[in-house]
Each structure stands twice: as C-alpha cells, then as structure tokens.
C-alpha cells in the first residue's frame, strides 16, 4: 500500500515542479520586460531609411517644428492683452480724503484755495488714466505687453500701457505737472502719496483663461497624413519634411499607447508571448529529450540561463547606458551545449533571443546577428576541454558578429561613410566577455551538480593525487584501469557516446581495490594468494567490498556523482561467479545464499556506464588468454558481452543491438593492437 501510494505521488510532485518552474520563469521574464512603449524605428535627417516601406495605419497630424511653434506662440503672446479690473470707487474716495485733509491740515499750508482746485483736477485725471502697482507694471514691461484690457461693470476697453501710471509715477506727476504756479516744496508738506492708491488690479484667472483659449485654438499641425498613405520607402533619404512626418508619427504612437488600457494589453501580450515560447521549448524537451525532461537539474539549468539573459537584456534596454550587443548571449548556447546537447542548446538560445527582441528598436537586426553567432558558437565548440578551444570560439563568434553586421549595413545603408563603426567595438567587447564562460563553468557545476569535460579532463590527469596513489598502491589495478579507459573511449567514439566521460570513469572505477590490494589477482606477486585462507563467502565479500570502498573514497576525495555512478555500476547487480561456482562445485545439491555473492551496485543506466561494464569484463578476461589470435580475441569478446546481454544487465540503458555490435568490433580491433605479437630481432653471429 505505501509503495503504491508513493509511486502515485511521484508524477504529481514532478508535475507540480515543472508547472512551478514554468510559472516562475514566465513571471520573472515578464516582470523585467519594459512596458514603456517605444517607437520601433530610428531615423535622422539626411540619412537613408533602413527599413521596409512604411505606411500610415491611422490618421495623424504633421506637427510643426518646435522652433516654429515657439516663434508663432511668442508672436501670439506679444499681441495678447492681459485683464485688469477697474475699481470705480477709488477716484471718489481719494477726492473725499483730499477735502477732509484740506479742512483739517492742508488749508493752513496752501497759500491759496487754488491749490485745492489743482489737486482735485490732477488727482481726478490720474485716476482716469489708471494706476497700477509697481509689480504689475514690471510684469507688463517684462512680457513686452503694449496694451491691456480694462474691465468695468462687465464692460471692457483697451488701454495702452504707456498711459498707465504707477503710484510713484502718479505722485511725481502730482508734484510736477504745473510746478510754475504750484510749488512742489509746498505740495511735499502735505504727504499726498497717501491719496494715491492703484485702481487697476490684475485679474489672473481671467487672463489665464484667455491665454489658454488662444493656445487651445492654436494650430499645432501643418498638415495631415491619412491612413494608408505611404510615408517613406526603403533607401529614401529622410528629408526635413519626411523627418517632421516621422516625428509626428512617433509622438502620436506614444500618445496612443499611454493609456492604462494600452499598458494592460501590453502586459497581457507579453505574458502570452513569453508563455508560448517557453511552452514550445518544454514541448520539444518532452518529445525529443525525455532524459532532460525527467531530470530536474537539467530543466532548472536551462530555464535559469534563459531567465538570466532575458532579464539582463531587459535591464540593459531600459537603462540605455550600454549597448545590447555587449552582452555575450553566446554564453547561453555554449553552457547548454557543454552540459546538455547541441540541439537543446540551439533551441533554448533561439527562444531566449526571440524573447529579448520583443522590445528592441531593431529586432530583425538583433535576431539575424545573434542567431548566426549562436549557431557558430555551438558548431565551433563541440567539446570543451581546454581553454584554447574557448578562445578560438570567442574569436570565431566575434568575426561572425562583425561579418554579419557589416553585410547587413551594406544592404540597408549602401554607403561606407554612414556605417556605424562603434558597433564593431561592441562586438570586440562581447568576444572578451565570452571568455568568462570558462570560470562560469565551475560555478554552474557547483550550483547545479553537473560535470563538464573540463573537470573530467582535470580528473583524468594521472598526476592527480588519487590516481598517483592508485598507481603506487595497486599498480596492477592501475594498469588494468588504463587499458579499460582506452577500450571504453574507443567504443564510445564508435557509437557517439561521451568518450571523455567514460574514459575518466574507467580510471576511477576500481579505486576501492586500494583498501585490500593483495586480494585482487592483478596486484598479487610471488604466487601468494590470501584467498586460500578464506572461505568462498568471505572471499566474495572482500571482492564485493571494493564497490562500497570505492564509493567511500570517492566521497572522501569529492569526486563528481557521474564518476561515482561508474564505480557503482561497473559490475551492476551481478555475481562473483568465480567464488559462487567454486562454492557450488564443493557443495553439490545445496542452494547457496546468493546475496553473499551478489554485488550491491545498480545495473548500467546509460551508454557510458554500459560501455564501461563491457570494457572492464573484456579487458580482465583477455588477460587469461593463452594465445592472442584474431579468432581467440573475437570469441572472447562475443562470449563476454553476449553473456552480459543474456543476463539482462543492459535492460535499463538506451543502448541498441547495433551499438553493442559496434562496441564489440571496437574492442576486437583495439585488443588486436594491444596484444599483437612482435618479430624477434636476430642476434649477430660471431
């Protein structure tokens, strides 16, 4: 019951994991995608139009140039008249105050009553002209206003600003308008400034309304483009007139996209588009790369790479600080190629590039150049094991960027002087940044648990501490492992398996024998066999323990899991047949406890682990041949491998009968070369 329940839960949990990975990937990418609508074309005056024919998809006005707009509006504002309200009681109040002060004070100062009559006439005239505050006068002077509207009792009339007086000017005019008959020194004693107050007040609200009405009625356009009208064709020079039309189209497009509804639709479109691309990638993996689909870390690596580069591209396009072509997109397919395979690497790269191009100004140019560079990156780096390979790939990718962009500019621009030389500098920076793939491999290995060919090459170095210790402690086993490594690598190359992986796994598959070296035939010398003192069950356990001892040593020396898998599967769930058969021969009619003679490992699960099992058995058995002939070697190889097939060791690994036949052929050819006879050299007769 518990087993069945657990078995049913596994697909459910796996589905939840994949669905969560899909949702997180789409959410993160869409979150960072810019939703600010941008115009899809770049253009400049007197430059050729780089795109296909452009047709108007809606009616829009052709806006005037900013300089023209400013000149025309300045002209309108110069003829504009602000509004001032006239206080009708100000004049009467001033004259009333004059009469009261005359009776109380001025009568004693004035030589005659003519002064009172003079003041009444002059003050009345000043208020009739209009008095404004000094600040308002300065404002009119600054704006260059020549006349104003004076509003009185809902009626308005214009007045020249030159006729208006400030309070100070009115006071000076009152003192000096007739200085011959009316002495200024006499008038100054009367403090006449208190009789003069502004009777015109600035009506800001009415003035602003009038100004807005004028600007509202101002025509911002100089023409109209109707839907379906051709705007410009490929190769045409962007004249000043065409530039105005294109700039008007840009402004109108952005204005139409600024609404909340448009932004919401943009977000929905981005979600649908990104979801479609990611779903297509998952479908491909499900149909054609089932092993990756079942492996959680493979999916996590793939989608992490896509998210990282899509988010980086979005941040770069938003900021505008650096050019998008500086970002080394080819790291993505190279990483996927090293840890997964070339087809998956290419498709994931295409998906990432298409998503990144959503909000770029020149998506077709970006896709064209990036796809070509990604293909070259994958083709030029079939197997990364040395730094020089990555340096060569960086050079080839940079050259591809340069060549493709140069060809594209020749098609679009057709003129060397107008080409964008700065782009080639960006491509060089891109190539330099691509070299950082090498240290990033180590980071990916540690985070996701993968093992790259670079690590495998380092592990296969015989100067490695563990291998050097093996050569000193169990030299026979070390030589056996070297021969198995050569056999397995040859077979892997023959059927298209990972030769470096199986070569390295073969070097470490028997490291457990270092714990009890003398109990293994290849390390014995002097005819002493410690198994003679043990029972068959005990001997079997000692031999079997080299699997568990090997796994312990692998853990101690931090060997990758893929190497541990070779240690665990090179004998599979087989039997120590020598001791089992010997026990059965001595105990006829009795049933042995087969668990005591059975290896604890798993049967091979991949082509590489299957190749190692075959190579290990064939190489060990080949040492027992009395003579090495083509027939004896062929018979031995067929017998060993056919027996393993019959025992069902390869039921769980994706290996075909044709692969097995090719592996047999590779073993036979290699063993003939290893065990070929040499001619004896003649001795010199005296």
Buried (B, 14 or more C-beta within 10 A) or exposed (E): EEEEEEEEEEEEEEEEEBEEBBEEBBEBBBEBBBBEBBBBBEBEEEBBBBBEEBEBEEEBBBBBEEEEBEEBBEEBBEEBBBBBBBBEEBBEBBBEBBEEBBEEEBEEEBEEEEBBEBBBEBBBBBBEBBBBBEEBBEBBEEEEBEBBBBBEEEEBEEBEBEEBBBBEBBBEBBBEBEEEEBBEEBBEEBEBBEBBBBBBBBBEEBBEEBBEEBEEEEEEEBEEBEEEEEBBEEEEEBEEEBBBBBBBBBBBBEEEBEEEEEBEEBBEEBBEBBBEBBEBBBEBBEEEBEEBBEBBEBBBBBBBBBBBBBBBBBBBBEEEEEBBBBBBBBBBBBBBBBBBBBBBBBBBBBBBBBBBBBBBEBBEBBBBBBBBBBBBBBEBBEBBBEEEBBBEBBEBBBBBBBEBBEEBBEEBBEEEEEBEEEBBEBBEBBBEBBBEBBEEBEEBBEEBEBBBBBBBBEBBEEEBEBBEBBBEBBBBBBBBBBBBBBBBBBBBBBBEBBBBBBBBBBBBBBBBBBBBBBBBBBBBEEEEEEBEEBEBBEBBBBBBBBBBBBBBBBEEBEBBEBBBBBBBBBBBBBBBEBBBBBBBEEEEEEEBEEEBBBBEBBBBBBBBBBBBBBBBBBBBEBEEBEEBEEEBBBEBBBEBBEEBBEBEBBEBBEBEEEBBEBBBBBBBEBBBEBBEEEEEEEEEEE
